[in-house]
């Protein structure tokens, strides 16, 4: 029964794997709920900042912030948001494929690219393809903190404000629902005028500026850009936990199927061995 012993060892090994994937699925489900709550809690802040910036823009239309001006520079910046860990299905692969497509499109137009990597997977990918990584941040954990993101992202924001970049793109995985996440490469800068348009149904606002409207708009639009990056990271983390939960559930189900097949093979092998022994006993008794 050497073959039967080997099959039993395989069954035990797959059962241990199944326990691990089941535990990871439950942990991811718990973290997913917290990540979704955090993602939804971040949305009102960016919406409020956008609304105030729109009101100030209406009150001071003769001033245009650098973030809303078009630059002619033949360079573009990418903020690539990925995960630090794997085992989350094809989530990172999909967003990095979208980044690669956009990079090739810009390179065909003679536009040079530089990137900020948020997450270990994206950093490793950008280094492998030889992209110019100007800054990066890894090890964010389960809770993103804005103070860790501002430094690396500010490099590209300042470069655009100085006219060194023609556009800045934000690349991340948008959370739609538990079963669906969407890879997104969207333009962060220049800010589209329609994103800062005042809601016609909103009541009229009047502000007292201190020190002046230009200084307030400058600060607000920087905060708005930073809040968009934070929101992207929060969405990416919610997508990560959802994708990991689905991937670990699929792995657990596959392990169960493999165990069932191995048990069937083991039973057939054991039955064949018993039948062979009985045949040998009967043949021996008949010979005697």
Long-range contacts (C-beta under 8 A, 24 or more apart in sequence): 1-269, 1-270, 1-273, 3-269, 4-266, 4-269, 4-270, 4-273, 7-262, 7-265, 7-266, 7-269, 8-266, 10-262, 11-259, 11-262, 11-263, 11-266, 14-255, 14-258, 14-259, 14-262, 15-255, 15-259, 17-251, 17-255, 18-252, 18-255, 18-256, 18-259, 21-248, 21-251, 21-252, 21-255, 22-248, 22-252, 24-87, 24-244, 24-248, 25-245, 25-248, 25-249, 25-252, 28-241, 28-242, 28-244, 28-245, 28-248, 29-241, 29-245, 31-142, 31-241, 32-178, 32-238, 32-241, 32-242, 32-245, 34-142, 35-142, 35-234, 35-237, 35-238, 35-240, 35-241, 36-175, 36-238, 38-143, 38-144, 38-234, 38-237, 38-238, 39-175, 39-231, 39-234, 39-235, 39-237, 39-238, 42-227, 42-230, 42-231, 42-234, 43-231, 45-227, 46-224, 46-227, 46-228, 46-230, 46-231, 49-220, 49-223, 49-224, 49-227, 50-195, 50-196, 50-224, 51-198, 51-199, 51-202, 52-220, 53-196, 53-217, 53-220, 53-221, 53-224, 54-196, 54-197, 54-198, 54-199, 55-198, 55-205, 55-207, 56-207, 56-213, 56-216, 56-217, 56-220, 57-196, 57-198, 57-217, 58-198, 59-206, 59-207, 59-213, 60-213, 60-214, 60-217, 63-213, 63-214, 63-217, 65-191, 65-217, 65-218, 65-221, 66-160, 66-161, 66-163, 67-157, 67-160, 67-161, 67-189, 67-190, 67-191, 67-221, 67-222, 67-225, 68-190, 68-191, 68-193, 68-196, 68-221, 69-190, 70-166, 70-190, 71-160, 71-163, 71-164, 71-165, 71-166, 71-167, 71-190, 72-166, 73-163, 73-164, 73-165, 73-166, 74-110, 74-111, 74-112, 74-166, 75-111, 75-112, 75-113, 75-114, 75-164, 75-165, 75-166, 76-106, 76-111, 76-112, 76-113, 76-114, 76-165, 76-166, 76-167, 76-168, 76-169, 77-113, 77-114, 77-115, 77-116, 77-134, 77-156, 77-159, 77-160, 77-165, 77-167, 77-168, 77-169, 77-189, 78-102, 78-103, 78-113, 78-114, 78-115, 78-116, 78-131, 78-168, 78-169, 78-171, 79-115, 79-116, 79-118, 79-153, 79-156, 79-168, 79-169, 79-170, 79-171, 79-188, 79-229, 79-232, 80-115, 80-116, 80-117, 80-118, 80-119, 80-122, 80-125, 80-126, 80-171, 81-118, 81-119, 81-122, 81-170, 81-171, 81-172, 81-173, 81-232, 81-233, 81-236, 82-117, 82-118, 82-119, 82-120, 82-121, 82-122, 82-123, 82-125, 82-236, 83-119, 83-120, 83-121, 83-236, 83-237, 83-240, 84-119, 84-120, 84-121, 84-138, 84-139, 84-140, 85-120, 86-121, 87-244, 87-247, 87-248, 88-240, 88-243, 88-244, 88-247, 89-243, 89-244, 89-246, 89-247, 91-173, 91-181, 91-239, 91-240, 91-243, 92-121, 92-122, 92-125, 94-173, 94-183, 95-122, 95-171, 95-172, 95-173, 95-183, 95-184, 96-121, 96-122, 96-125, 97-183, 98-171, 98-183, 98-184, 98-185, 99-171, 99-185, 100-129, 102-169, 102-171, 102-185, 103-129, 103-131, 111-166, 114-156, 114-165, 116-152, 116-153, 116-155, 116-156, 118-149, 118-152, 118-233, 119-236, 140-233, 140-237, 142-237, 144-230, 144-233, 144-234, 144-237, 146-226, 146-230, 149-226, 149-229, 149-230, 149-233, 150-226, 153-225, 153-226, 153-229, 157-189, 157-222, 157-225, 157-226, 160-189, 160-190, 165-189, 170-228, 170-229, 170-232, 172-232, 172-233, 172-235, 172-236, 173-235, 173-236, 173-239, 173-240, 173-243, 174-235, 174-239, 175-235, 175-236, 175-238, 175-239, 175-242, 177-242, 178-242, 178-245, 178-246, 179-242, 179-246, 181-239, 181-242, 181-243, 188-225, 188-228, 188-229, 189-225, 191-221, 191-224, 191-225
